Amino acid sequence: MKGLILSRRMRIILIALFIFGLIVFIPMRVALGLAQLDRLGLAAREIRGSVWSGRIDQLMLGEMPMGSVRAGLSPVSLLVGRARFDIARHRGQPDDIQGALTVGLDRIGIDDVTGSVPLGRTFAPLPVSGLMMEDVSGYYRGDVCGHAEGRVRARMATQIAGLNLSQGLSGTVACDGDSLLLPLVSQSGMEKINLRIWRSGRYIAEMRVETADPALAGTLGQAGFATVGNAYVLKVEGTL
């Protein structure tokens, strides 16, 4: 009987060690798949390393290229029922970034993101080339925006004659009904961009310029802006 008890104890210990080994050595690629972060549009050229210390090469969130980053699962977040994958790139370059991708039973989104996100032609013909984020967090609860905070500054891909957009447009991220809203305003207040993103990845980006200058109005018209009241509006819709 004593030998049988020891055998059972040994089996329990071996099973516990096996489960512990799975958790400790599970590949980052497998962990990201289990977390279903593809619901954020996550894709990558290659994912290497363990769940605690891995590397994601050419990370993409939808159509937004995030570059190559180090990644690791936060054990603390698991205690509250969430999988938080911290990502970081620290090379002393303008494209440095840090933050997290988080998924749980009640949420999916990003946390504490600071750094540069290049956009390329994601919102073309809207002339926005990238976003500078400062402690940006935002998540969806089901299909509804559950929370959003942090500041964003949009860099412009091209300058429009008659507009001073060298400092970009900035604003604070917020929830607007079902969508996550980036309400961005220039220093003069004449130029505004409202970018709305839904849980599905659908977005509407609208740039609005208020002016009574006929020369600028002509330039905006040639750039694809339409007249709406006393303003000129360029609207783009798509899916990230």
C-alpha positions in Angstrom: 0.0 0.0 0.0 2.8 2.4 0.9 4.5 1.7 -2.5 1.1 2.4 -4.2 0.8 5.8 -2.4 4.3 6.7 -3.4 3.6 5.7 -6.9 0.5 8.0 -7.0 2.5 10.8 -5.5 5.2 10.3 -8.1 2.6 10.3 -10.9 1.2 13.6 -9.6 4.6 15.1 -9.4 5.5 14.0 -12.9 2.2 15.3 -14.3 2.8 18.7 -12.5 6.4 18.8 -13.9 5.1 18.0 -17.4 2.5 20.8 -17.2 5.1 23.2 -15.8 7.5 22.3 -18.6 4.8 22.9 -21.2 4.1 26.3 -19.8 7.7 27.3 -19.4 8.9 26.1 -22.8 5.9 26.7 -24.9 6.9 28.5 -28.1 5.9 32.1 -28.6 4.3 31.1 -31.9 2.0 28.6 -30.2 1.1 31.0 -27.4 0.1 33.8 -29.8 -2.1 31.3 -31.7 -3.7 30.1 -28.5 -4.4 33.8 -27.5 -6.1 34.3 -30.9 -4.4 37.6 -31.4 -5.1 37.2 -35.1 -8.4 38.9 -34.1 -6.3 42.1 -33.9 -5.0 41.4 -37.4 -1.7 40.1 -36.1 0.6 38.6 -38.6 4.4 38.1 -38.8 7.1 36.8 -41.2 8.6 34.7 -38.4 8.0 34.1 -34.6 10.9 32.7 -32.6 11.7 31.9 -29.0 9.7 30.9 -25.9 6.5 32.5 -24.6 8.6 34.3 -22.0 11.3 35.6 -24.3 10.7 35.6 -28.0 11.1 37.7 -31.1 8.5 38.6 -33.7 10.0 39.5 -37.1 8.1 42.0 -39.3 5.0 42.2 -37.0 1.9 43.5 -38.7 -1.3 44.7 -37.1 -3.7 44.7 -40.0 -2.0 46.9 -42.6 0.2 48.7 -40.0 3.8 47.5 -40.0 5.3 47.4 -36.5 8.7 46.1 -37.5 10.6 43.4 -35.6 10.2 43.4 -31.8 11.1 41.4 -28.7 8.1 39.9 -27.0 7.3 38.1 -23.8 4.2 37.0 -21.9 3.7 38.8 -18.6 3.1 36.3 -15.8 1.4 38.9 -13.6 -1.4 39.5 -16.1 -2.2 35.8 -16.0 -3.3 36.2 -12.4 -6.2 38.4 -13.5 -7.2 36.2 -16.4 -5.5 38.0 -19.2 -2.7 37.3 -21.6 -0.5 40.3 -22.0 2.3 40.1 -24.5 4.8 42.9 -23.9 6.6 44.1 -27.0 9.6 46.4 -27.3 12.2 47.6 -29.7 14.9 49.8 -28.2 17.7 50.7 -30.6 17.9 54.5 -30.0 16.2 55.1 -33.3 13.1 57.1 -34.2 11.1 53.9 -34.7 11.6 52.6 -31.2 8.4 51.3 -29.6 7.1 49.6 -26.5 3.8 48.4 -25.2 1.6 45.3 -25.1 -1.0 43.3 -26.9 -3.6 42.1 -24.4 -6.4 39.6 -24.7 -8.8 38.3 -22.0 -12.3 36.9 -21.5 -13.6 40.5 -21.5 -11.2 42.4 -23.8 -8.8 42.5 -26.6 -6.6 45.5 -27.5 -3.3 47.3 -26.8 -1.9 48.7 -23.6 0.7 51.4 -22.8 2.0 51.8 -26.3 4.6 54.5 -26.7 6.5 55.0 -30.0 6.2 55.4 -33.7 3.9 53.4 -35.9 4.5 53.9 -39.7 1.4 53.8 -41.8 2.8 54.0 -45.4 -0.2 54.4 -47.7 -2.7 52.8 -45.3 -5.0 55.8 -45.3 -4.2 57.1 -48.8 -5.1 59.5 -50.3 -5.2 61.0 -46.8 -1.6 62.3 -46.4 -0.9 60.6 -43.0 2.4 58.7 -43.0 2.6 57.6 -39.3 1.4 57.9 -35.8 3.5 58.9 -32.7 1.9 57.3 -29.6 2.3 58.3 -26.0 1.0 55.8 -23.4 -1.9 54.7 -25.7 -4.3 52.0 -24.5 -7.4 50.9 -26.1 -9.5 47.8 -26.0 -12.8 46.4 -27.3 -15.2 44.5 -25.1 -17.0 42.3 -27.6 -17.7 44.5 -30.6 -17.9 47.7 -28.5 -15.0 50.1 -27.6 -14.5 49.5 -23.9 -11.8 52.0 -23.0 -9.3 54.3 -24.7 -6.7 56.7 -23.4 -3.4 58.3 -24.4 -2.1 60.9 -26.9 -1.4 60.5 -30.6 0.3 62.8 -33.1 -0.1 62.2 -36.8 2.8 62.8 -39.1 2.0 64.1 -42.6 3.4 62.4 -45.7 3.2 65.5 -47.8 2.7 69.2 -47.2 -0.2 70.9 -48.8 0.6 74.4 -50.1 -1.1 77.0 -47.9 -1.3 74.7 -44.8 1.3 74.6 -42.0 1.3 70.9 -41.0 4.9 70.6 -40.1 4.0 69.8 -36.5 1.4 67.3 -37.5 -2.0 67.0 -35.8 -2.5 65.7 -32.3 -5.2 64.6 -29.9 -6.3 62.2 -27.1 -7.7 58.8 -28.0 -11.3 58.1 -26.9 -14.2 55.8 -27.3 -17.1 57.0 -29.5 -19.9 54.5 -29.3 -18.7 51.2 -30.9 -15.6 52.7 -32.4 -12.2 53.9 -31.1 -11.8 57.5 -32.1 -8.6 59.5 -32.8 -9.7 63.2 -32.9 -6.6 65.0 -34.2 -6.2 68.8 -34.5 -3.5 71.0 -35.9 -1.8 73.8 -34.0 -3.9 76.4 -35.8 -7.1 74.5 -35.2 -8.1 75.0 -38.9 -7.2 71.4 -39.8 -8.8 68.3 -38.2 -8.6 64.6 -38.7 -11.1 62.2 -37.2 -10.1 58.6 -37.4 -12.6 56.0 -36.3 -11.7 52.3 -36.0 -14.2 49.5 -35.3 -13.6 46.1 -33.8 -13.9 44.5 -37.2 -10.9 46.6 -38.5 -13.2 48.8 -40.5 -12.2 52.5 -40.4 -13.3 55.9 -41.5 -10.7 58.7 -41.7 -11.9 62.2 -42.4 -9.7 65.3 -42.8 -11.5 68.7 -42.6 -10.0 72.1 -43.4 -11.8 75.3 -42.8 -10.7 78.2 -45.0 -12.0 81.2 -46.9 -8.8 81.5 -49.0 -9.8 80.9 -52.6 -6.2 79.9 -53.6 -6.1 77.3 -50.8 -9.6 76.1 -51.7 -8.4 75.5 -55.3 -5.4 73.5 -54.0 -7.6 71.4 -51.8 -10.0 70.7 -54.6 -7.1 69.5 -56.8 -6.0 67.2 -53.9 -9.4 65.5 -53.8 -11.2 67.5 -51.0 -14.9 68.1 -51.4 -16.8 71.3 -50.4 -19.0 70.7 -47.3 -20.5 74.0 -46.1 -17.6 76.4 -45.4 -15.1 73.5 -45.1 -13.2 71.2 -47.4 -13.4 67.5 -46.5 -11.4 64.4 -47.7 -13.0 61.1 -46.5 -11.5 57.6 -46.7 -13.0 54.3 -45.7 -11.5 50.9 -45.6 -10.4 47.9 -43.5 -7.1 47.6 -41.7 
